[in-house]
Amino acid sequence: MKSYFRRWSGQPDLFLAAAQQLGCEPSATLVFEDAVLGVEAGRAAGMRVCGVTTSEPSDVLLAAGAHFTIRDFTEVPAAVFDAASW
């Protein structure tokens, strides 16, 4: 899949292609990312971004543009599943 895209790190191409394939609007999509470049790519795609602090600390992911952070997927807030709350 990576070779399909001209740009990779920090670019929104992969996220936009995934949203298109799923028939989702980017603004109604939530990206889970553990890397600064991934957070930046999600934001550049116009998506909401949840930073997962498995590789970087919360403050680093928030500074990169994550809307909020979690330690692992057991911490995903219930509001994430209610698209109307976005």
C-alpha positions as CSV (number, residue, x, y, z in Angstrom):
1,M,0.0,0.0,0.0
2,K,2.8,2.4,0.9
3,S,4.3,2.2,-2.6
4,Y,1.0,3.3,-4.1
5,F,1.5,6.8,-2.6
6,R,4.0,9.3,-3.8
7,R,4.5,10.9,-0.4
8,W,4.3,9.1,3.0
9,S,5.4,10.5,6.3
10,G,3.4,13.5,7.4
11,Q,1.3,13.6,4.3
12,P,-2.5,13.1,4.3
13,D,-2.6,10.9,1.2
14,L,-3.0,7.5,2.9
15,F,-5.7,8.8,5.3
16,L,-7.7,10.5,2.5
17,A,-7.5,7.4,0.4
18,A,-8.8,5.2,3.3
19,A,-11.7,7.6,3.9
20,Q,-12.6,7.6,0.3
21,Q,-12.5,3.8,0.1
22,L,-14.8,3.6,3.2
23,G,-17.1,6.3,1.8
24,C,-16.4,8.6,4.8
25,E,-16.0,12.4,4.9
26,P,-12.6,13.2,6.3
27,S,-14.2,15.6,8.9
28,A,-16.3,12.7,10.2
29,T,-13.2,10.4,10.6
30,L,-11.1,9.7,13.7
31,V,-7.5,8.8,13.3
32,F,-5.6,6.9,16.0
33,E,-1.9,7.7,15.8
34,D,1.2,7.2,18.0
35,A,3.7,9.2,15.9
36,V,4.1,13.0,15.4
37,L,4.1,12.6,11.6
38,G,0.9,10.5,11.7
39,V,-0.8,13.2,13.8
40,E,0.3,15.8,11.4
41,A,-0.9,13.8,8.4
42,G,-4.3,13.2,10.1
43,R,-4.7,16.9,10.8
44,A,-3.6,17.8,7.2
45,A,-6.4,15.4,6.0
46,G,-8.9,17.4,8.0
47,M,-9.6,14.5,10.4
48,R,-9.9,14.4,14.1
49,V,-6.8,12.8,15.7
50,C,-6.5,10.8,18.9
51,G,-2.9,10.4,20.0
52,V,-2.0,7.0,21.4
53,T,0.9,7.4,23.8
54,T,2.7,4.1,23.0
55,S,5.6,5.9,21.2
56,E,5.4,9.5,22.2
57,P,4.2,11.2,25.4
58,S,0.9,13.0,25.5
59,D,2.4,16.5,25.5
60,V,4.3,15.8,22.3
61,L,1.3,14.4,20.5
62,L,-0.9,17.3,21.6
63,A,1.7,19.8,20.5
64,A,1.7,18.1,17.1
65,G,-2.1,18.6,16.8
66,A,-3.8,15.6,18.4
67,H,-7.2,16.6,19.7
68,F,-6.8,14.3,22.8
69,T,-4.6,11.4,23.8
70,I,-5.1,8.0,25.3
71,R,-2.6,5.4,26.8
72,D,-4.4,2.5,25.1
73,F,-7.7,1.6,23.5
74,T,-9.4,0.8,26.8
75,E,-9.4,4.6,27.4
76,V,-11.3,5.5,24.3
77,P,-14.0,7.9,25.5
78,A,-17.6,6.9,24.9
79,A,-18.1,10.3,23.0
80,V,-15.8,9.0,20.3
81,F,-18.6,6.6,19.2
82,D,-21.2,9.3,19.1
83,A,-20.4,11.2,15.8
84,A,-23.0,13.8,16.7
85,S,-20.8,15.0,19.6
86,W,-18.1,16.0,17.1
